[in-house]
Amino acid sequence: MVTDHGPVDAPLDAAQRFTVYRVRFQLVNDADTDATLAPVLEFMGGTADWTALPMVDPEHGKPFYGASDDGRVFNARRTTIAAGDLSLAQATDPLAKPVPGGASAGLNLVAVDLPAHSFTELEFAVRATGDAKWGAQYRFRLVDGSTQLPGVEAELTMGAKPALDLSPGQRKGTPVDDPVPLYKLDPSVASTDLSTATSPGSGRTATYALARPVAANATQDSPHVSYGLASDTCASCHAAHDAQGLSLLRQPDPQSSICFTCHDGTGASSDVQSDWSSSSIPANDPTTSAWYSHPATSASNHQSALDNEFGGTLNRHSACADCHQPHLADATRPVNSVGGWSASGAIAGASGVSVVNGAAGTAPAYTLRTTSTFEYELCFKCHSGFTELSAQDPAHPSRWALDKGIELNPANISYHPVEAAGKNKTNAMALSLAGTSPYKLWVFAINDTIRCVNCHGDSTAASVVPKPAADATLADHSSPNRGILIAPYLDRGLKPRAPYAAQDFALCYVCHAEAPMVDDSGDVRTDTNFSWHGYHLSSISGNGLGGTSIDVPGAGPGNATCAECHFRIHGSALAVNGQVPATGLVNFAPNVQTMRGVLKFVPATPTSMGTCTLTCHGKAHQAYGYDYPPTP
């Protein structure tokens, strides 16, 4: 039903655009046990199927959004509805007792705990936008996950299009080719109470508050979250009459154009534009799947960060709003948990894809969420089977875009610990993580999870002093290292006949100790489960044959690389050449060949050595045994 606008459960007629309506639903738990729900408001109508109500801001093409209902002050919030203020005094369950409910303004999800035999109400403030079609009928419902909650759907019919009513002296306007020049910040006065804006070539000036004075050593207030009648900060991004982009943005597409008016080092403390304009960042090459930056500066068919425009489609754009919701972003740090790192304030409010994992090596069930709970959910929106991944070139498995939802599934036999702690709990792994290296950034423990940006992030992090904390802001906008890696990593090429170089494996050394990798003695060590790491990396040079492409069978003229034994570094579930997924992230690269038709790794047990059967760098391994019994 729509409260304050008609009888209970009666449709609302003649609704108007830009008007806030309160939609309220009754929830009843008639069971003998308590229930926990996470209801989301959905709507349908016009040409759209059921879709989640956008929150905070109107979205292009969406006729409604979760709005602030506090007059002209933007005040996104959730409040409690006292049990005595429920609109309905009884429920269909005669045993049910009323409990407090919740009202949401500007937001969508409202978590609800319903005791056995109880009822409550949820209310949402909904505003009709300019995309609400005159005379069209719309319906609203509550869903918990993908399941519709039983009960009455709210119905709303838009009124007829109002007639144009011009005041005396007014005339119908005509289109113009040249928009009014946009105002640009004057960086020379950006730190004062008021920033002066000048329209180039027009001779006109205007002043508006973009920053307030701050105390020494204090963090400057963000213009994205300073609202109210006394603030003009909305005008720094939006123009009511001469907007050139979607959502009344002052700048035309791509979205980065408006972001860079401040985040170019002149109007904000962070120079984000240089992440794309730096001469150190190579150009992306889609033909070889060589990516050095998220293509946020390219024109795209972007619709909305909350639209399901990635689900099941090959859509590789990445506009700024795909990862950042500017009206909700803040400086909150992410938190390490057993289920992964929480979403940081930098991506607060950005949509993501959650997973329900199944058996090892299988694709999880994907669900688009309007807000990412975990940081990796934001990445899954583009880098998982939720979307359509790029076609796989049979000749180059090293270039394949793989389903990260499958690779990182905690049910797999081995994986990097993004969604859950890893399975290698040995003392050797603990010492490896605690050890040193020339590229060491963080010290994780065997029960920790890690962030995607610990590997795919700002490459300048390694050069700053002090080193960034594990929960620091590590923007994965761009990197001089292919794959937007935080440090160099030799993964597609093989070593020529050249000595060991730590830089080739710097990405591994961000977390792991280098010491076992430079010890070529083969002696058993406490800080590795494989005593021959160093020998392979530094002492087999000259034995190999063939070229230096890891995708070519038999290639490998020099020392080994990490990627030859750990080819799929996210997880071993999608190993190539029909290999059985193994522990320790062992899955051999395409250049590693069979030995008499067998390509196999057998891990060590407390009573037996591990073995390898394969041909690599011209050397046949016939069940070679390696004395590295696991240490508890």
Summary of the structure (lengths in Angstrom):
residues: 632
radius of gyration: 28.9
end to end distance: 61.0
largest distance: 96.3
contacts: 1930
relative contact order: 0.07
helix: 14%
strand: 22%
